Amino acid sequence: MTSAAPTPDWQRWLSRWEAQQGRYMPDRETRFAMMIDAVEALCGSAPYVVDLGSGPGSLSRRLLDRLPQARVTAIDLDPVLLAIGRNALGDHGGRLQWLDADLRSRWNAREDGPVDAAVSTTALHWLQPNALAALYRHLGTVLAPGGVFVNGDRMEFPPDLPRLAAAAQSIRERQESGDVGDAESWEDWWAAVEQDPGLAAEVAERARRHHDHPDHEHQADLATHIQGLREAGFAEVGTIWQHLADRVLVAIR
Ligand SMILES: C[S@@+](CC[C@H](N)C(=O)[O-])C[C@H]1O[C@@H](n2cnc3c(N)ncnc32)[C@H](O)[C@@H]1O
């Protein structure tokens, strides 16, 4: 006779995720707040938002808490992170839905009415430049005219700024070697997830999807993001917040 695996402690996995991500981004809360400020300033207090590469819903939750009339569709393809988000956050009073989809496909947000804003944090550097350009073309059709895209992520200095890029990199390395308290690393967090028998099915599905992080050499730099957004028809594209190469880039359709 086999006994059922114990139910994961979803809230604990979510808070361990937040701590782990915060280890790499000491400014994470400031960046989240800035992004939500931008959505509110440009779309008002009741927007319909898609969160691209939502993970377990870190930004979605903060946006729904700050804007009580907002609705969000959180999109990701990682079965582990989706399970943590779905179980820890649920549907947030009917205002949060989850979509298991690959941003490299022509995903459909499944809501009636226009999408006012697309947001994303620490996610789009996973896409290769051609996939990023395709996503931006798709966003150009998904967002209503006047809709906004707000991306908080590392977007490297372009090749014509090599000394700035090197200086930013060395400052970042020095900052990262400082005290991180007892926050887990990315690798330790995933190793712990793999030990939880209640997450075995999601871990196996994740492995089946071969969902690997790309190497940093082949990530789109800031100029590639701006060019892709302009070519997709976005009228205004600019940085509204920055810490070294970590930026909040806003584009208005
Ligand atoms: C570092 S996590 C960030 C999660 C969350 N936005 C946050 O700030 O905590 C990157 C996320 O992007 C997702 N992601 C990467 N490539 C993706 C793709 N092609 N389609 C959907 N999600 C993707 C990963 O599964 C992961 O959840």
The ligand as an SDF file (V2000), in Angstrom:
LIG
                    3D

 27 29  0  0  0  0  0  0  0  0999 V2000
   13.3420   34.5410  -11.9960 C   0  0  0  0  0  0  0  0  0  0  0  0
   11.6950   34.0550  -12.2830 S   0  0  0  0  0  0  0  0  0  0  0  0
   10.7880   35.5320  -11.8900 C   0  0  0  0  0  0  0  0  0  0  0  0
    9.3830   35.2490  -11.4570 C   0  0  0  0  0  0  0  0  0  0  0  0
    8.5850   36.4630  -10.9790 C   0  0  0  0  0  0  0  0  0  0  0  0
    8.2790   37.3580  -12.0920 N   0  0  0  0  0  0  0  0  0  0  0  0
    9.2980   37.2030   -9.8790 C   0  0  0  0  0  0  0  0  0  0  0  0
    9.7120   38.3490  -10.0930 O   0  0  0  0  0  0  0  0  0  0  0  0
    9.4480   36.6300   -8.7960 O   0  0  0  0  0  0  0  0  0  0  0  0
   11.5940   33.9550  -14.0740 C   0  0  0  0  0  0  0  0  0  0  0  0
   10.2600   33.3900  -14.5260 C   0  0  0  0  0  0  0  0  0  0  0  0
   10.1360   33.4710  -15.9470 O   0  0  0  0  0  0  0  0  0  0  0  0
    9.4940   32.2890  -16.3800 C   0  0  0  0  0  0  0  0  0  0  0  0
    9.7510   32.0490  -17.8010 N   0  0  0  0  0  0  0  0  0  0  0  0
   10.9570   31.9650  -18.4100 C   0  0  0  0  0  0  0  0  0  0  0  0
   10.8030   31.6760  -19.7160 N   0  0  0  0  0  0  0  0  0  0  0  0
    9.4640   31.5820  -19.9390 C   0  0  0  0  0  0  0  0  0  0  0  0
    8.6920   31.2940  -21.0910 C   0  0  0  0  0  0  0  0  0  0  0  0
    9.2480   31.0470  -22.2890 N   0  0  0  0  0  0  0  0  0  0  0  0
    7.3540   31.2680  -20.9570 N   0  0  0  0  0  0  0  0  0  0  0  0
    6.7630   31.5020  -19.7480 C   0  0  0  0  0  0  0  0  0  0  0  0
    7.4610   31.7900  -18.6240 N   0  0  0  0  0  0  0  0  0  0  0  0
    8.7930   31.8180  -18.7160 C   0  0  0  0  0  0  0  0  0  0  0  0
   10.1210   31.2330  -15.4900 C   0  0  0  0  0  0  0  0  0  0  0  0
    9.3710   30.0290  -15.5090 O   0  0  0  0  0  0  0  0  0  0  0  0
   10.1100   31.9290  -14.1420 C   0  0  0  0  0  0  0  0  0  0  0  0
    8.9060   31.7620  -13.4600 O   0  0  0  0  0  0  0  0  0  0  0  0
  1  2  1  0
  2  3  1  0
  2 10  1  0
  3  4  1  0
  4  5  1  0
  5  6  1  0
  5  7  1  0
  7  8  2  0
  7  9  1  0
 10 11  1  0
 11 12  1  0
 11 26  1  0
 12 13  1  0
 13 14  1  0
 13 24  1  0
 14 15  1  0
 14 23  1  0
 15 16  2  0
 16 17  1  0
 17 18  1  0
 17 23  2  0
 18 19  1  0
 18 20  2  0
 20 21  1  0
 21 22  2  0
 22 23  1  0
 24 25  1  0
 24 26  1  0
 26 27  1  0
M  CHG  2   2   1   9  -1
M  END
$$$$
